């Protein structure tokens, strides 16, 4: 979209029919979130929204990358699905064997093209430095407080610039920043992130760490800050590839870092590793649950500059789908080819289902040629960069369209067997995962849905046999069960969904024992428990809850029915100390408070937003217990 800043991007989005303007005042505290949430959960992601009256001098642009069309526009493409072909073509040239001088010479034009994408440092000031605040004051920016139990307002779309003090290699990451004062924020970089690695190096050296934060500018910068780039590889090289031109960088005014010259805002400062950490959070996170408060470094602001026509960029995260789903789609397409060509040649396609919030579910298909190959792929992917955070990995044969749920169901029905399809492992988990017994470490589940070779089939595999219909009367007589969804008729899926009451009398083992005595239970391959209040007819929500609440080696068990047929029991309920001996705090589901919902309902017709959209939060209120970030009971 060029070096035009967000004001130019707004014009492009508006001309394409992808933007709504809101001229009346909308409060950055909760109200902007509530309106945006209603749009981002519409089919296709809704529209980008420009809030022109925020109570500050700056408008807010939000949901700008929140559709497949808009993220493709940000990259100057018609579709994100063409990106993998571009990358495949590039890798094919760069990685093919060079047998002679002529082959090597043919490579030169491609190397020249790559070199033209490299970021370039300018010896002048940039558009981002047109205005310098006399006294840096973050309260002058329309920073959002996103959700009711958030610890405060958060900068949610920053490009956080750091350099490795040993190698000088730059990094740009996206780490939320809670605003504590006019010139103080938190710096929420997780232990696995490059920013945290740089921090530890400065700490060992006894040095203050320069940090600069860019906001806005070309949307390719924003995407690049989120991308799972390899260590010590410049994110702005990726942005240059996406834009087909280099990112131009200018030196900051109060430190030696470089930032994109056409950014809308630049917040300069430092982190002092010798300082005490600050209690940061909670925050309504992309998992759909609150991430709970913890200790993180302080970021001290030394300077704020901005364009004359600056627009403040923001995003919100919470229960999917939201804007980050489309950012994830781009990542899925961009990084498929490097993974395949560098380490897993049998990999044919990969998808990160939106309900899996990036790390809970991954589905891949492979060209299978030997027994155990699916397990080999699982282990390879769990060792590949940010794929180490994946919790459930499903592998299918190459003839399955993994983007089509009906084909995944067919593969499951045909090839899933409790005796040999499930493979458990352990490893790092995302810091935001709340379900594991231990912080940022837990179990993983690989599900092999490929056609089994003879060597892979369990010796105990039983013969297919007709099974009578389940005794629904006996099933419904179990007092702990409050609802059922029998998926076979509508989906041909041998899965039984049950909502259960986890009251003081609930004991999971007792419930399983009762279920195993029911006639016809062997008709199902999987029984899945959810909390009372979950809508068992909403399979997207059930999948989201499953991914969020699952610790595979604790919550997935195989038992034999009274007919001797193995059935998988999966516990997707919220865990408690009373019922599950769970020792960590369990976070609440992220929903908006009733007062804000009512306020937006009332003012909707005067905001020019079109047809009324009901608050998505209403659907999830039954899953919330208590008013804070921590679930009560």
C-alpha positions as CSV (number, residue, x, y, z in Angstrom):
1,X,0.0,0.0,0.0
2,X,3.0,2.3,-0.2
3,X,4.6,4.9,2.1
4,X,1.4,6.6,2.8
5,X,0.7,6.0,6.5
6,X,-2.6,5.0,7.8
7,X,-4.4,8.1,6.5
8,X,-3.6,6.9,2.9
9,X,-4.6,3.3,3.8
10,X,-7.9,4.6,5.1
11,X,-8.6,6.2,1.7
12,X,-7.7,2.9,-0.1
13,X,-10.0,0.9,2.2
14,X,-12.8,3.3,1.8
15,X,-12.6,3.3,-2.0
16,X,-12.7,-0.5,-1.9
17,X,-15.9,-0.5,0.2
18,X,-13.9,-2.0,3.1
19,X,-14.3,0.8,5.7
20,X,-16.9,2.3,8.0
21,X,-16.4,5.7,9.5
22,X,-17.8,6.6,12.9
23,X,-18.0,10.3,13.5
24,X,-19.7,10.5,16.9
25,X,-17.7,10.0,20.1
26,X,-17.0,6.4,21.1
27,X,-15.0,5.8,24.2
28,X,-11.6,4.0,23.8
29,X,-12.4,2.4,27.2
30,X,-14.5,-0.7,26.3
31,X,-16.9,0.9,23.8
32,X,-14.6,0.6,20.7
33,X,-14.0,-3.0,21.6
34,X,-17.7,-3.8,21.9
35,X,-18.4,-2.3,18.5
36,X,-15.4,-4.0,16.8
37,X,-16.2,-7.4,18.3
38,X,-19.7,-7.2,16.7
39,X,-18.1,-6.6,13.3
40,X,-15.1,-8.9,13.5
41,X,-17.3,-11.9,14.2
42,X,-19.4,-11.3,11.1
43,X,-18.9,-13.7,8.2
44,X,-15.8,-12.7,6.3
45,X,-14.6,-10.5,9.1
46,X,-16.9,-7.5,8.7
47,X,-15.4,-4.0,7.8
48,X,-12.5,-2.0,9.0
49,X,-13.7,0.8,11.2
50,X,-12.3,4.4,11.6
51,X,-13.4,6.0,14.9
52,X,-12.9,9.7,14.2
53,X,-13.9,11.0,17.7
54,X,-12.0,9.3,20.4
55,X,-11.7,12.2,22.9
56,X,-8.1,12.7,21.8
57,X,-6.5,14.4,18.8
58,X,-6.2,11.1,17.0
59,X,-8.7,8.8,15.3
60,X,-8.5,5.0,15.8
61,X,-8.3,2.5,12.9
62,X,-9.2,-1.0,13.8
63,X,-9.9,-4.4,12.1
64,X,-7.8,-3.2,9.1
65,X,-6.4,-6.7,8.6
66,X,-9.6,-8.4,9.6
67,X,-10.6,-10.1,6.4
68,X,-8.9,-12.2,3.7
69,X,-9.5,-9.4,1.2
70,X,-8.0,-6.7,3.4
71,X,-4.9,-8.7,4.4
72,X,-4.3,-9.5,0.7
73,X,-4.7,-5.8,-0.1
74,X,-2.1,-5.0,2.5
75,X,0.3,-7.2,0.6
76,X,-0.6,-5.8,-2.8
77,X,-2.2,-9.1,-3.8
78,X,-5.6,-10.3,-4.8
79,X,-5.4,-13.3,-2.5
80,X,-3.2,-14.7,0.2
81,X,-3.3,-18.1,-1.4
82,X,-1.0,-16.9,-4.2
83,X,1.8,-16.1,-1.7
84,X,2.9,-19.8,-1.3
85,X,3.4,-20.1,-5.1
86,X,5.6,-17.0,-5.1
87,X,7.7,-18.3,-2.2
88,X,7.9,-21.8,-3.7
89,X,9.2,-20.3,-6.9
90,X,11.8,-18.2,-5.0
91,X,13.0,-21.2,-2.9
92,X,13.1,-23.5,-6.0
93,X,15.6,-21.1,-7.6
94,X,17.7,-20.4,-4.5
95,X,17.9,-24.0,-3.2
96,X,18.3,-26.0,-6.5
97,X,21.7,-27.6,-7.0
98,X,24.2,-25.5,-9.0
99,X,26.2,-27.9,-11.1
100,X,28.2,-25.4,-13.1
101,X,29.2,-21.7,-13.6
102,X,26.3,-21.1,-15.9
103,X,23.7,-22.3,-13.3
104,X,25.3,-20.1,-10.8
105,X,25.2,-17.1,-13.1
106,X,21.5,-17.7,-13.8
107,X,21.0,-17.2,-10.0
108,X,22.3,-13.6,-10.1
109,X,19.0,-11.9,-11.2
110,X,17.1,-13.6,-8.4
111,X,19.8,-12.6,-5.9
112,X,19.5,-9.0,-7.1
113,X,15.8,-9.1,-6.7
114,X,16.1,-10.3,-3.1
115,X,18.8,-7.7,-2.4
116,X,16.3,-5.0,-3.5
117,X,13.9,-6.1,-0.7
118,X,16.5,-5.5,2.0
119,X,15.6,-2.6,4.4
120,X,17.5,0.7,3.8
121,X,18.6,3.2,6.3
122,X,18.0,6.9,5.4
123,X,20.2,9.7,6.6
124,X,17.3,12.0,7.3
125,X,14.2,12.4,9.4
126,X,11.1,10.5,8.4
127,X,7.4,11.3,8.2
128,X,7.0,9.6,11.5
129,X,9.1,12.4,13.1
130,X,7.1,15.4,11.7
131,X,5.8,16.2,15.2
132,X,7.6,15.7,18.4
133,X,5.7,15.9,21.7
134,X,7.4,18.4,24.0
135,X,6.7,16.2,26.9
136,X,6.0,12.6,26.0
137,X,2.6,11.6,27.3
138,X,0.8,8.4,26.4
139,X,-2.5,9.7,27.8
140,X,-2.7,11.8,24.6
141,X,-3.1,8.7,22.6
142,X,-6.4,6.8,22.3
143,X,-5.1,3.6,23.9
144,X,-7.8,1.1,24.4
145,X,-9.0,-0.6,27.5
146,X,-10.3,-3.7,25.7
147,X,-12.2,-5.8,28.2
148,X,-13.7,-5.3,31.7
149,X,-11.2,-7.2,33.7
150,X,-8.2,-5.9,31.9
151,X,-5.5,-4.4,34.2
152,X,-5.7,-1.1,32.3
153,X,-5.4,0.3,28.8
154,X,-3.1,-1.6,26.4
155,X,-1.2,-0.7,23.2
156,X,-2.2,-3.8,21.1
157,X,-0.6,-3.3,17.7
158,X,3.0,-2.2,18.4
159,X,6.1,-3.0,16.4
160,X,8.6,-3.4,19.2
161,X,12.2,-2.8,17.9
162,X,15.3,-4.2,19.7
163,X,18.8,-5.3,18.8
164,X,20.9,-8.2,20.0
165,X,23.7,-6.5,22.0
166,X,26.2,-9.2,21.0
167,X,25.5,-9.5,17.2
168,X,23.7,-6.2,16.4
169,X,20.9,-8.2,14.7
170,X,17.6,-6.3,14.8
171,X,14.3,-7.7,15.8
172,X,10.7,-6.5,15.5
173,X,8.1,-8.3,17.6
174,X,4.5,-7.6,18.7
175,X,4.2,-7.6,22.5
176,X,1.3,-5.9,24.2
177,X,2.1,-2.9,26.4
178,X,0.0,-2.0,29.4
179,X,0.0,1.8,30.0
180,X,0.7,2.6,33.7
181,X,1.6,6.3,33.5
182,X,2.1,9.0,30.9
183,X,5.7,7.6,30.2
184,X,5.6,4.1,31.6
185,X,4.3,0.8,30.2
186,X,4.9,-2.9,30.7
187,X,6.7,-4.9,28.1
188,X,4.9,-8.3,27.8
189,X,7.5,-10.4,25.9
190,X,7.2,-14.1,26.6
191,X,10.2,-16.2,27.6
192,X,10.3,-17.9,24.2
193,X,10.3,-14.6,22.2
194,X,13.3,-12.8,20.7
195,X,12.7,-9.6,22.7
196,X,13.0,-11.6,25.9
197,X,16.2,-13.2,24.6
198,X,17.7,-9.7,23.9
199,X,16.6,-8.6,27.4
200,X,18.4,-11.5,29.1
201,X,21.6,-10.6,27.2
202,X,21.4,-6.9,28.2
203,X,20.8,-8.1,31.8
204,X,24.0,-10.2,31.8
205,X,25.9,-7.3,30.3
206,X,24.6,-4.9,32.9
207,X,23.3,-2.5,30.3
208,X,20.1,-0.6,29.7
209,X,18.2,-1.9,26.7
210,X,17.1,0.6,24.0
211,X,13.6,-0.1,22.7
212,X,11.6,1.8,20.1
213,X,7.9,1.1,19.3
214,X,6.4,2.0,15.9
215,X,2.7,2.2,15.3
216,X,0.9,2.3,12.0
217,X,2.6,3.0,8.6
218,X,2.4,0.3,6.0
219,X,0.2,-2.6,7.2
220,X,2.9,-5.0,6.0
221,X,5.0,-3.8,8.9
222,X,2.3,-4.8,11.3
223,X,2.0,-8.2,9.8
224,X,5.8,-8.7,9.8
225,X,6.0,-8.0,13.6
226,X,3.7,-10.9,14.2
227,X,5.4,-13.4,11.8
228,X,7.3,-16.4,13.2
229,X,10.5,-15.5,11.6
230,X,13.7,-17.5,12.3
231,X,16.0,-16.1,15.0
232,X,18.3,-13.3,13.7
233,X,16.3,-12.9,10.4
234,X,15.1,-9.4,9.8
235,X,11.3,-9.0,9.8
236,X,11.6,-6.1,7.4
237,X,13.1,-8.4,4.8
238,X,9.7,-10.2,4.9
239,X,7.9,-6.9,4.7
240,X,10.1,-6.0,1.7
241,X,9.2,-9.2,-0.1
242,X,5.5,-8.7,0.6
243,X,5.7,-5.1,-0.7
244,X,8.2,-5.9,-3.5
245,X,10.2,-2.9,-2.3
246,X,12.5,-2.1,0.6
247,X,11.4,-0.7,4.0
248,X,13.0,2.7,4.5
249,X,14.2,3.2,8.1
250,X,15.2,6.3,10.0
251,X,17.2,6.7,13.2
252,X,15.3,7.4,16.4
253,X,15.9,10.7,18.2
254,X,16.8,9.4,21.7
255,X,18.4,6.0,20.9
256,X,20.2,4.4,18.1
257,X,17.4,2.1,16.8
258,X,15.9,2.4,13.4
259,X,12.1,2.4,12.6
260,X,10.1,2.7,9.4
261,X,10.1,6.2,8.2
262,X,6.4,6.3,7.3
263,X,5.1,5.0,10.7
264,X,2.2,7.0,12.2
265,X,3.8,7.0,15.7
266,X,7.1,6.2,17.3
267,X,7.5,5.7,21.0
268,X,11.1,5.7,22.0
269,X,12.6,4.5,25.3
270,X,14.4,1.9,27.2
271,X,14.1,-1.1,29.5
272,X,16.4,-1.3,32.5
273,X,17.1,-5.0,33.4
274,X,18.4,-3.9,36.8
275,X,14.9,-2.6,37.8
276,X,12.3,-4.5,39.6
277,X,9.6,-6.0,37.3
278,X,6.0,-4.6,37.3
279,X,2.8,-6.5,37.9
280,X,1.2,-6.5,34.4
281,X,-2.3,-7.7,33.3
282,X,-4.8,-9.3,33.3
283,X,-5.6,-9.0,29.6
284,X,-8.5,-10.5,27.6
285,X,-6.3,-12.5,25.2
286,X,-6.5,-14.2,21.8
287,X,-7.2,-17.5,23.4
288,X,-10.7,-16.2,24.3
289,X,-9.7,-16.4,28.0
290,X,-8.0,-13.8,30.2
291,X,-4.2,-14.1,30.5
292,X,-3.6,-13.5,34.2
293,X,-1.4,-10.9,35.8
294,X,2.4,-11.6,36.1
295,X,5.7,-9.8,36.4
296,X,7.2,-8.2,33.3
297,X,9.8,-5.5,32.6
298,X,9.1,-1.8,32.7
299,X,9.4,0.3,29.5
300,X,10.3,3.9,30.1
301,X,9.3,6.4,27.4
302,X,11.8,9.1,26.4
303,X,10.2,10.5,23.3
304,X,7.0,10.3,21.2
305,X,6.9,11.5,17.6
306,X,4.2,11.2,15.0
307,X,3.0,12.2,11.5
308,X,1.0,15.3,11.1
309,X,-1.9,13.2,9.9
310,X,-1.3,10.3,12.3
311,X,-4.0,7.7,12.9
312,X,-3.7,5.3,15.9
313,X,-3.8,1.6,14.9
314,X,-5.4,-0.9,17.3
315,X,-6.6,-4.5,17.4
316,X,-8.6,-6.4,19.8
317,X,-8.4,-10.1,20.6
318,X,-10.8,-12.5,22.5
319,X,-13.1,-15.3,21.6
320,X,-12.5,-16.2,18.0
321,X,-13.0,-15.4,15.2
322,X,-11.3,-11.9,15.3
323,X,-8.8,-10.0,13.2
324,X,-5.9,-12.2,14.3
325,X,-7.6,-15.2,12.5
326,X,-6.8,-13.5,9.1
327,X,-3.3,-12.6,10.2
328,X,-2.9,-16.3,11.1
329,X,-4.2,-17.3,7.6
330,X,-1.4,-15.3,6.0
331,X,1.2,-16.9,8.3
332,X,-0.2,-20.3,7.3
333,X,0.3,-19.6,3.6
334,X,3.6,-17.8,3.8
335,X,5.4,-20.3,6.0
336,X,4.1,-23.6,4.4
337,X,6.8,-23.6,1.7
338,X,9.8,-23.0,3.9
339,X,8.8,-25.8,6.2
340,X,8.2,-28.2,3.4
341,X,11.3,-27.4,1.4
342,X,13.7,-27.2,4.3
343,X,12.6,-30.0,6.6
344,X,9.4,-31.9,5.7
345,X,9.4,-32.7,2.0
346,X,6.3,-34.9,2.3
347,X,4.2,-32.0,3.7
348,X,1.6,-31.1,1.1
349,X,-0.6,-28.6,3.0
350,X,-1.2,-27.1,6.4
351,X,-4.0,-25.3,8.1
352,X,-4.5,-23.7,11.5
353,X,-8.2,-23.8,12.3
354,X,-9.5,-20.5,13.6
355,X,-11.1,-22.1,16.6
356,X,-7.7,-23.4,17.6
357,X,-6.4,-19.8,18.2
358,X,-3.1,-20.5,16.3
359,X,-1.5,-23.0,18.7
360,X,-4.1,-25.4,19.9
361,X,-4.9,-27.2,16.6
362,X,-2.9,-27.8,13.4
363,X,-4.0,-30.0,10.5
364,X,-1.5,-31.2,7.9
365,X,-1.6,-33.6,5.0
366,X,1.3,-35.6,3.7
367,X,2.4,-37.9,0.9
368,X,2.8,-41.1,2.9
369,X,5.1,-43.8,1.7
370,X,6.2,-45.8,4.8
371,X,4.9,-46.8,8.2
372,X,5.3,-44.3,11.0
373,X,5.7,-41.4,8.6
374,X,2.9,-39.4,10.2
375,X,4.6,-39.7,13.6
376,X,7.9,-38.5,12.1
377,X,6.1,-35.5,10.7
378,X,4.5,-34.8,14.2
379,X,7.9,-34.8,15.8
380,X,9.4,-32.7,13.1
381,X,6.7,-30.0,13.4
382,X,6.8,-30.0,17.2
383,X,10.5,-29.0,16.8
384,X,10.0,-26.3,14.2
385,X,10.0,-22.8,15.6
386,X,6.7,-21.6,17.0
387,X,5.1,-24.9,16.0
388,X,6.6,-26.1,19.3
389,X,3.6,-24.6,21.0
390,X,1.1,-26.7,19.0
391,X,-1.1,-28.9,21.3
392,X,-3.1,-31.1,18.9
393,X,-1.7,-32.1,15.5
394,X,-3.8,-34.0,13.0
395,X,-2.2,-35.7,10.0
396,X,-4.1,-36.9,6.9
397,X,-3.3,-38.4,3.6
398,X,-2.6,-36.2,0.6
399,X,-5.9,-36.8,-1.1
400,X,-7.8,-35.1,1.8
401,X,-8.9,-31.5,1.4
402,X,-8.0,-30.4,4.9
403,X,-9.8,-27.1,4.5
404,X,-13.1,-28.9,4.1
405,X,-14.6,-30.2,7.4
406,X,-16.6,-32.9,5.6
407,X,-13.5,-34.5,4.2
408,X,-11.8,-34.4,7.6
409,X,-14.9,-36.2,9.1
410,X,-14.6,-38.9,6.4
411,X,-10.9,-39.4,7.2
412,X,-11.7,-39.6,10.9
413,X,-14.5,-42.2,10.4
414,X,-12.4,-44.3,8.1
415,X,-9.0,-44.3,9.8
416,X,-9.3,-43.3,13.5
417,X,-8.8,-46.1,15.9
418,X,-8.3,-45.6,19.6
419,X,-5.7,-48.3,19.7
420,X,-3.1,-46.8,17.2
421,X,-4.2,-43.4,16.0
422,X,-3.2,-41.3,19.0
423,X,0.3,-40.4,19.9
424,X,1.2,-38.4,23.0
425,X,4.3,-36.3,23.6
426,X,5.5,-33.5,25.9
427,X,7.1,-30.1,25.3
428,X,6.9,-26.4,25.5
429,X,3.4,-24.8,25.4
430,X,2.4,-21.2,24.8
431,X,2.8,-19.0,27.9
432,X,-0.9,-18.2,27.4
433,X,-2.0,-21.8,27.7
434,X,-4.1,-22.1,30.9
435,X,-5.0,-25.8,30.8
436,X,-1.6,-27.4,31.5
437,X,-0.7,-28.6,35.0
438,X,2.6,-26.7,34.7
439,X,3.2,-23.2,33.3
440,X,4.3,-23.2,29.6
441,X,5.0,-26.9,29.6
442,X,2.7,-29.8,29.0
443,X,1.5,-32.6,26.8
444,X,0.7,-32.8,23.1
445,X,-1.5,-35.1,21.1
446,X,-0.9,-36.3,17.6
447,X,-3.8,-37.9,15.7
448,X,-2.9,-40.0,12.7
449,X,-5.8,-40.1,10.3
450,X,-3.7,-41.5,7.4
451,X,-4.5,-44.9,5.9
452,X,-2.7,-47.3,8.2
453,X,0.0,-49.6,6.9
454,X,-0.1,-53.2,8.1
455,X,2.8,-52.5,10.4
456,X,0.9,-49.7,12.1
457,X,-2.3,-51.6,13.0
458,X,-2.7,-52.7,16.6
459,X,-2.7,-56.4,17.2
460,X,-5.8,-55.8,19.4
461,X,-7.8,-54.2,16.6
462,X,-11.3,-55.7,16.7
463,X,-13.5,-56.5,13.8
464,X,-16.2,-54.1,12.7
465,X,-19.5,-55.3,14.1
466,X,-23.0,-53.9,14.1
467,X,-23.8,-51.9,17.2
468,X,-27.3,-51.2,18.5
469,X,-28.6,-47.7,19.0
470,X,-27.6,-46.0,22.2
471,X,-30.1,-46.2,25.1
472,X,-31.0,-42.5,25.2
473,X,-33.4,-43.0,28.1
474,X,-30.7,-44.4,30.3
475,X,-28.2,-41.8,29.1
476,X,-30.5,-38.9,30.0
477,X,-31.3,-40.4,33.4
478,X,-27.7,-39.8,34.6
479,X,-28.1,-36.7,36.9
480,X,-24.7,-35.2,36.0
481,X,-25.6,-34.9,32.3
482,X,-27.5,-31.7,31.4
483,X,-27.4,-31.9,27.6
484,X,-26.4,-34.1,24.7
485,X,-25.7,-33.8,21.0
486,X,-25.7,-37.0,19.0
487,X,-23.6,-36.0,16.0
488,X,-24.1,-39.1,13.9
489,X,-27.4,-38.1,12.1
490,X,-26.3,-34.7,10.9
491,X,-22.6,-35.2,10.4
492,X,-22.0,-39.0,10.1
493,X,-19.5,-38.4,12.9
494,X,-19.2,-41.0,15.7
495,X,-18.9,-38.5,18.5
496,X,-21.2,-37.9,21.4
497,X,-21.1,-34.4,23.0
498,X,-22.2,-34.2,26.6
499,X,-22.6,-31.2,28.9
500,X,-22.1,-32.0,32.5
501,X,-22.8,-30.3,35.9
502,X,-19.6,-30.1,37.8
503,X,-21.3,-29.5,41.2
504,X,-20.1,-30.8,44.6
505,X,-21.3,-34.3,43.8
506,X,-19.6,-34.5,40.4
507,X,-16.9,-37.3,40.0
508,X,-15.6,-37.9,36.5
509,X,-14.7,-41.5,37.1
510,X,-18.1,-42.3,38.4
511,X,-19.7,-40.7,35.4
512,X,-17.5,-42.6,33.0
513,X,-18.4,-45.9,34.8
514,X,-22.1,-45.1,34.4
515,X,-21.6,-44.3,30.7
516,X,-19.7,-47.5,30.0
517,X,-22.7,-49.6,31.1
518,X,-25.1,-48.0,28.6
519,X,-26.2,-50.1,25.7
520,X,-25.0,-48.8,22.3
521,X,-22.1,-46.7,23.6
522,X,-19.8,-48.6,21.3
523,X,-21.5,-46.8,18.4
524,X,-19.2,-43.8,19.2
525,X,-15.5,-43.5,18.9
526,X,-15.3,-40.4,21.1
527,X,-17.3,-39.0,24.0
528,X,-16.6,-35.3,24.8
529,X,-17.6,-33.6,28.0
530,X,-18.2,-29.8,28.2
531,X,-19.4,-27.6,31.0
532,X,-23.1,-26.9,31.5
533,X,-23.9,-23.7,29.6
534,X,-21.9,-24.6,26.5
535,X,-24.0,-24.7,23.3
536,X,-23.5,-28.2,22.1
537,X,-25.0,-27.3,18.7
538,X,-22.3,-24.7,18.0
539,X,-19.4,-26.9,16.9
540,X,-17.0,-24.0,16.4
541,X,-17.4,-23.0,20.0
542,X,-17.1,-26.6,21.2
543,X,-13.8,-26.9,19.2
544,X,-12.5,-23.6,20.7
545,X,-13.4,-24.8,24.3
546,X,-11.8,-28.2,23.6
547,X,-8.5,-26.6,22.4
548,X,-8.4,-24.2,25.3
549,X,-9.3,-26.6,28.1
550,X,-7.4,-29.7,27.0
551,X,-4.3,-31.1,28.6
552,X,-4.0,-34.3,26.4
553,X,-2.4,-36.7,28.8
554,X,-4.7,-35.7,31.6
555,X,-8.0,-35.3,29.7
556,X,-7.9,-38.0,27.0
557,X,-8.5,-41.5,28.1
558,X,-9.5,-44.8,26.4
559,X,-11.9,-47.2,28.1
560,X,-13.6,-50.4,26.9
561,X,-17.4,-50.5,26.8
562,X,-19.1,-53.6,28.3
563,X,-19.0,-55.0,24.7
564,X,-15.2,-54.7,24.8
565,X,-15.0,-51.9,22.3
566,X,-12.6,-49.1,23.1
567,X,-14.0,-45.6,23.3
568,X,-12.1,-42.3,23.8
569,X,-13.3,-40.0,26.6
570,X,-12.2,-36.4,26.3
571,X,-12.7,-33.9,29.1
572,X,-13.1,-30.3,27.7
573,X,-14.5,-28.8,30.9
574,X,-13.0,-26.0,33.0
575,X,-10.7,-27.6,35.6
576,X,-11.0,-26.9,39.3
577,X,-8.9,-27.9,42.4
578,X,-11.9,-29.7,43.8
579,X,-12.7,-31.9,40.9
580,X,-9.4,-32.1,39.0
581,X,-6.7,-31.4,41.5
582,X,-5.8,-28.4,39.4
583,X,-3.5,-26.0,41.3
584,X,-3.3,-23.0,39.0
585,X,-5.9,-20.2,38.7
586,X,-8.3,-20.9,35.9
587,X,-9.1,-17.8,33.8
588,X,-12.6,-16.6,32.9
589,X,-13.9,-16.5,29.4
590,X,-13.5,-13.0,27.9
591,X,-16.9,-11.2,27.6
592,X,-18.1,-7.6,27.7
593,X,-19.9,-6.2,30.8
594,X,-23.7,-5.7,30.6
595,X,-23.4,-1.9,31.0
596,X,-21.2,-1.4,28.0
597,X,-23.4,-3.8,25.9
598,X,-26.5,-1.8,26.8
599,X,-24.7,1.6,26.1
600,X,-23.7,0.4,22.6
601,X,-27.1,-1.0,21.9
602,X,-28.6,2.4,22.8
603,X,-26.3,4.5,20.6
604,X,-26.0,2.1,17.7
605,X,-28.5,3.7,15.4
606,X,-26.7,7.1,15.7
607,X,-23.3,5.8,14.8
608,X,-23.9,5.1,11.1
609,X,-22.9,1.5,11.4
610,X,-25.7,0.0,9.5
611,X,-28.0,-2.9,10.5
612,X,-28.0,-3.6,14.2
613,X,-25.6,-6.4,15.3
614,X,-26.2,-8.1,18.7
615,X,-23.3,-8.4,21.1
616,X,-21.4,-11.7,20.7
617,X,-20.7,-11.7,24.4
618,X,-24.3,-12.6,25.2
619,X,-23.8,-16.1,23.8
620,X,-20.9,-16.8,26.2
621,X,-22.2,-15.3,29.5
622,X,-23.2,-18.8,30.7
623,X,-19.5,-19.8,30.7
624,X,-18.4,-17.0,32.9
625,X,-18.2,-17.4,36.7
626,X,-17.5,-14.3,38.7
627,X,-16.7,-10.8,37.4
628,X,-12.9,-10.9,37.5
629,X,-10.2,-12.4,35.2
630,X,-10.0,-15.5,37.4
631,X,-12.9,-18.0,37.2
632,X,-14.5,-18.4,40.6
633,X,-15.1,-22.0,41.8
